Amino acid sequence: MMIEKEVNPRFEDFIFNWDYKNYFLVGGYGSSKSYHIATKIILKLLEEKRTALVVREVYDTIRDSCYSLLEEIIIDLKIDDRVRCVTSPMQIRFPNGSKIIFKGMDKPAKLKSINNVSLIWIEECSEVKYAGFKELLGRLRHPTLKLHMILSTNPVSKSNWCYKHFFNDTKNGIHILDDKDLYKKKTIVIKDTYYHHSTADDNLFLPESYIEQLEELKVYDPDLYRIARKGQFGINGKRVLPQFEVWPHHKVITSIEKIKRCIKRVGMDFGFETSYNALIRMAIDDDEKILYIYWEYYKNQMTDDKTAIEIAEFKETKELIKADSAEPKTIRFYRQEGFNITGAKKFPGSRLQNTKKVKRFRKIVCSSNCTNTINELEELTFAENKDGELIEDEFNIDPHTFSAIWYGLDGYEVSDLKEEKYADEIYAKGKGVKKNYNTYNRKGGSVF
């Protein structure tokens, strides 16, 4: 059967390439990646008898996306007289016995009845949970046919599982591919994974007006511009700590040594199974309002006795550790072991107040040695409610190093820029009031 179909040159090799197990496609809006994936699958199922599974996180979103796209291409190819698109249950059946079935990860129990699936397409894979992805890997099996999994997504935060799995997971020391290399080369193969990057420029069927709309995002929404126009991973949402910087370790230590009035602090957050024990050493330049983070301990699934052995140096230095006061039993254990440790104050609203405190530093400098702190804080963003409004004390991840910093800063106040300006104005008026930023009383509105 001869089929003619005009495709974008950027996707021509991809459509006919079946040499690899995994195909990971990432791109901006309107790049036509989903269209060409659907075309690729249809051509493959016409060629040989297979069962393909198409998945999205929410089943109800499939009918108006993947299913309708596949149906559109089947009609465009003029094979709808032989390939049947069934709506209940959603299936696409081919004359040679091939079929496409559709499932949502919000109904995982229904995956267990699937057999002999040799081809899976996960659309918007970044929305699927990592546990769901691993479940799908187990569903991909056939006694004779070569197995293939196609994953497609718009770029998301680098904290998302799909970036960590296919590119870099700094927390676990995994480096597979620098995403910047993919943006340059456009197509890269590493072992059994075919990587493909595309943007609206690769879609020759797009009207110029659509690309102009994407370009306009550069002015009023830079984050969305990076995602939609450039098709690049990065930070999605409002950063919690935009003043966060990473310096080489030796530069951080040298800078700390030059601080005239250096304040040293240590904070600790407790964790075990999925959360982490995070212990952070900090130095504060009170004059310049710079927070330096220069040492970290970060581990989970460690009992207190084992952790005590690994951080035994703190018994020798007698450094004061401010820790999570919600764990009094744990704090008592460390005290008995000889650690100088006490609980930090916690109160209703303390998460928000601690977040605002850290944000008031003019600069937060982290040593390049503190890889877990970098991983959690460099791209930390605020969570949003269902209306898209920021939740100022919730984040896109559970940042244990951030909690440790909160506790370590217990009792220290970072003067607000507005407070400093107010104090300067009073002093400049010659009222005889000595300027003292650390003793500014916000509630009373006076300097004393």
Number of C-alpha atoms within 10 A of each C-alpha: 4 3 8 7 8 6 16 14 11 22 22 13 10 19 17 12 12 16 12 16 15 20 23 19 24 28 27 26 22 21 27 22 28 23 17 19 22 21 19 18 20 21 14 17 21 17 12 13 16 21 21 25 23 20 24 23 22 14 14 12 13 20 13 9 13 21 22 13 16 21 18 15 18 22 12 11 13 13 13 15 9 12 20 16 20 12 10 6 9 15 17 22 18 21 13 14 12 19 22 23 18 21 21 20 21 15 11 13 9 11 16 11 7 13 12 15 21 21 25 25 23 23 23 18 24 22 17 20 16 15 11 15 17 10 15 21 12 10 20 19 17 15 8 8 14 13 17 20 20 20 21 20 21 22 27 22 21 19 21 18 21 24 19 19 13 18 16 20 19 14 14 10 8 13 13 13 17 11 18 11 11 18 19 10 11 16 17 16 15 12 10 11 18 20 22 22 26 27 24 24 16 19 18 14 13 14 10 11 9 12 16 11 11 19 14 13 16 15 8 9 10 13 18 20 20 21 22 23 27 21 24 27 21 17 20 20 18 16 16 22 21 16 15 20 16 18 15 12 17 13 12 19 16 10 13 23 12 10 15 10 12 14 14 17 21 25 29 30 27 23 18 13 10 7 16 20 23 25 25 26 20 21 23 23 20 19 11 11 16 19 23 25 28 22 19 22 18 21 17 15 14 14 11 17 11 11 16 18 11 11 13 14 12 16 18 11 10 12 16 17 24 27 29 23 17 14 12 12 10 15 23 14 15 18 14 11 14 14 23 18 23 20 20 20 15 14 7 7 9 13 16 13 15 20 19 17 17 20 18 18 23 17 19 20 20 25 22 20 17 18 18 21 25 21 17 19 21 19 23 25 24 21 18 16 10 6 6 8 10 16 13 16 16 18 17 17 15 13 20 23 26 22 22 26 27 27 27 27 21 18 9 14 17 19 19 20 13 9 18 16 12 17 21 16 13 17 16 12 9 9 9 9 15 13 17 14 21 15 12 20 12 11 6 7 11 14 19 12
